[in-house]
Amino acid sequence: MQLPLKIQANGELSLQKQIFEQIRKLILEGSLLPGARLPASRELKSQLKVSRNTINFVYEQLHAEGYIEMRQGAGTFVNTNIPENSVMDRANFAIDKQTSQIFEENYSTNFTANRPTLFYEDDDKLEIDFRVGKPDPSLFPINTWRKIASRNLVKTNHQLTSYNDPAGLILLRQQLSRHLRISRGIRAEPEQILIVAGVQEALNLISRVLIERESVVAMESPGYQGAAFTFQSYGAKLSPIPVDESGIQVPHLPDSKIALVYVTPSNQFPLGHTMSLERRLRLIEWAGRNNSYIVEDDYDSDFRYASSPLTALQGLDDYQRVIYTSTFSKSLGAGIRLAYVIIPQHLLEPVLTAKALLNNGHPWLDQMILTEFLSSGGFDNHLRKVRKACLSRRNALVSAITEYFPDSNFSGLEGGMHLVWYLPEDLPDADSLQKLARNNGIGIYSLTLGHAHDFGNGKDANRIILLGYAALTENEIYEGISRIRALLPV
């Protein structure tokens, strides 16, 4: 490790004093944390081009004053207990931080946005968590993933040290093109597919190319919070469109210029409805007539229990107005950060440019592993395993709620990884029940905490609870619901 030190050979202070004061400052201001390892004297001598005796003298002085400790055979480390006589020095550095805070308060950027909530303060206190969109880590194909990774690490030579195509590994894009043609009826050449680090990145790319300040973006209401916040951050005005059991209500879309409409047709988020074929065709016809784009977020399309998924909007689109995006965050895990977006040919060049400006591609190894996982049939086998587990857990959740709260109604049972529980009238509202449960170690989610955006006009929005079940066992599900029942008066 190199330290950010600068010395002057002919400075007023001696070399020892210059080095001493700079290391001391790094420790006091917190750049070198307690317990941090310092470079060996030989390394620091080579970095600064000074004698080793000079470095030894500095380390001995820092040690004598209690700033560092030397462990025989282990190295030199920042002391975990900074000496008391440095309190005044810490106060001086606090003044610098105060000055920095004043600067931040008086000088702001033009960027304003809401940040989606991914984690909550009391997560670690939850004994049973019905978090939305959380897969079961025990189902991750770790052994297969490890074998493919090891095989590719053995044969690689330059891939790990070279820049990748910003659009993604072409082998993965070719495999996705084949996979999506069969599984979702999608018509796309590999060159139209861009690998991204999640749907949020896809939405940012789309927004950068298509949205100007004051652009109108139509969204399902209620809809996905992350999409709403992203579009607003680019200056868009959101136009909420109601949904019903067949998806977004197309007649409510105005026949006027709208930059784009964002939909989740396979499993409407958060209510879980599937957009009907008739509604899909009407939406595509509306987009073609109005020269607008459709952003199809194929949320949870991998998880269908009652029937096969309908053909994606992209596969029905003869107007080239659909931008399709999906992710492996739910089917595999959010930690691998792999998703993709399919761009119409006429938009490809500006989106590719925006992608190249954003980053120089994604980690080669993860893309290569996923390529082999798809081509070998391992992904399809994994999905069958996960679907079977999720179906069993969904049934357990419906059974438990029906047993303890007989007047309950649901939506989102056809697929996905969560269901919507419409609270019976004799129960508290969603916010109250959520707080009561969380205070007792059970995580349940109202629309807002469940990453949904209801635009403030949702009918009976505070009677809705979102319950994810994919990461819980059947026993945990029954225990969680029974404990909620025990918290309420009979």
KOLSERO-499430 format. One record per residue (C-alpha): x, y, z. Coordinates in steps of 0.1 Angstrom, whole numbers, plus 5000, padded with zeros to 4 digits. Example, Ala and Ser with C-alpha at 12.3 -4.5 7.8 and 13.67 -1.06 7.14 Angstrom:
<atoms>
512349555078 513749895071 
</atoms>
This chain:
<atoms>
500050005000 501350354991 500650655014 499650994998 502851165010 504751454993 508151565005 510451854995 514151774995 515052135002 512152225024 512252425056 511452105076 513751805077 512651495057 511951305090 509651595102 507851615069 507051245068 506151235105 503751525103 501951385071 501451035085 500351185119 497751395100 496451095080 495950915113 494251215131 491851305102 490750935099 492350865065 494350595083 491850415105 492850245138 494249905131 495249995095 498449845083 501250085074 503750005046 506949835056 509950065060 511549915029 508349995008 508050355021 511750405015 511350304978 508250514974 509750834988 513350774976 514850835010 517050625032 515650345053 517150505084 514850805078 511750585077 512850395108 513350725126 509850835117 508250505127 510150515160 508950865168 505250775158 505550475180 507050665209 504150915208 501550635207 500250685171 501350345158 502250005172 504849755159 503949385161 506949155159 506748945127 503449105117 504149465107 503349825117 499749935124 497850245135 497250235172 493750135182 493850395210 495050735198 496950915226 495051165248 497451455238 496051445203 492551565214 493451925204 494651805170 491351625165 489451945173 491452125146 490451865121 486851895133 487052265123 488052155088 485051925086 482752205099 484052425072 483352155046 479752125059 479252495056 480452475020 478052185012 475152385027 475852695005 476852524972 474452274958 474252094924 471352094900 470651724907 467651644928 466051304932 464451054956 466450744965 464650414964 464850224997 466649894996 467549845033 465749945065 467250035098 465749745117 466349465091 468849295114 466149275141 463649085120 463248715128 460948645098 461148875068 458448875041 460649105019 459449164984 461749044956 464148854978 465248504965 466348214987 470148214989 470147844996 468747784961 471547964944 473447704922 476747774940 478447444931 477747484893 478747844895 482047764912 482847494886 482247714856 484247994873 487247764880 487147624844 487247974829 489848104852 492147824842 491847894805 491748274805 494748474795 493848834788 490148874795 490548974831 493049244823 491349384792 488549634788 485249474777 482749574751 480449834769 477449654754 478449324770 480048994762 478948904727 478748534736 476248614764 474248834741 474048554714 472948304740 470348544754 468948604719 468448234715 467048184750 464548474747 463348374713 462148044728 461048144763 459548484756 458848504718 461348794715 462748894681 466149054687 469549024672 472448984697 473649334687 470349484700 470949334735 472949534760 474149384793 473549614822 474049604860 470349584868 467049724855 467750054872 470750104849 468650014819 466050274830 468750534834 470150474799 466650494784 465850814803 469150974792 468350914755 464550974755 463651204783 463951584783 462951814810 459151834812 458751514791 455651324800 456050964811 453050744817 453250484844 450950214860 449350334892 450350184915 453650114900 457350054906 459050314928 462450284913 461150364878 459150664890 462150814909 464450754879 462150924854 461651214878 465351264882 465651344845 462951604848 460051394835 456451464845 454651144856 451251064843 449650784865 447450544846 445150304865 445449924862 442949644866 443049274864 444049294827 446849544832 447249904823 443950064811 444950184776 441950404771 443250624799 446450694779 446051034761 446251054723 449051314726 452851314727 454151104756 457851024757 457250674769 454950454789 456450214815 454649884821 455249554839 452949324818 454048974829 453449034866 452249394872 454249544901 453049554928 449549404923 450549094903 448049114874 448948984840 448349204810 445849034786 446848974750 444049214738 445449484761 448949424749 447949464713 446049784721 448949924739 451349864710 448850014685 448550324708 452350364709 452650334671 449850584665 451350834689 454950784681 455650694717 457850424733 456950144756 459350034783 458549674790 459949564824 459449194823 459249164860 459048814874 458248664840 460348354850 457848254877 454448144864 452447884882 449047854865 450047884829 452947974805 453748344802 452248534773 454448644744 456448954755 455249294741 458549314722 457648994703 454349144692 455649484682 455649564645 456249934651 459649904668 458350104698 459049854726 462249864747 462449544767 464349494799 464749204824 467049084851 468648784867 468348944902 465248744911 465948414892 469548394904 470448674928 470849044929 474549014939 475648904905 474349244890 473449114856 470449224836 469849324800 467949564778 466849514742 466849834720 465049894687 467549924658 466950294652 467750374688 470750154691 473450404683 472550674709 471950414736 475250244729 476950584731 475250654764 476350314777 479950364767 479950694785 478550524816 481150244818 483450014799 481449704803 480849464832 483049194848 484048934822 483948634845 480348674857 479148714821 481148404810 479648194838 476148304829 476748224792 477747864800 474947834826 472447924799 473947724771 474247404792 470647404802 471647464838 469547784840 466347604829 466947334854 467547594881 464347774872 462247454875 463747404910 463047754921 459547764907 458647444925 459947584958 458147914953 454847744944 454947544976 455747854997 453048064980 450447784988 451647785024 451248155027 447748155012 446747875035 448148045066 446448375059 443148205051 443348005083 444148295106 442248575086 439348405068 437948715052 441148795033 441448854995 444548824973 446048914940 449248814923 448748444928 449448344891 453148404894 455948604908 457648594942 455148794963 451448824967 449149114976 447149075008 443949295009 443449335046 439949255061 438049545075 438449435111 442249465109 444349785113 445449965082 448649865064 450950125080 449750035115 449949665110 453349695094 454749885124 453149645149 454649345131 458149495126 458249595163 457749225170 460349085146 458149025116 458749215083 455649285063 455349575037 452949845028 452949974993 455550235000 457950015020 457449744994 459049964967 455750064951 454550414941 450850474943 450850844933 448750934962 445450834945 445350464949 441950324960 442250154994 446050184991 446450165029 444549835030 447249655010 450149445024 452849305001 454348965013 457348804996 457648435002 460448314980 463148325008 461148175036 460447805044 456847685049 457347665086 458648025088 455648145068 453147975091 454948105122 455148455108 451448475101 450448305133 452548555153 450848845135 447448695145 448648675181 449449045182 445849145174 442849135196 440548835191 
</atoms>
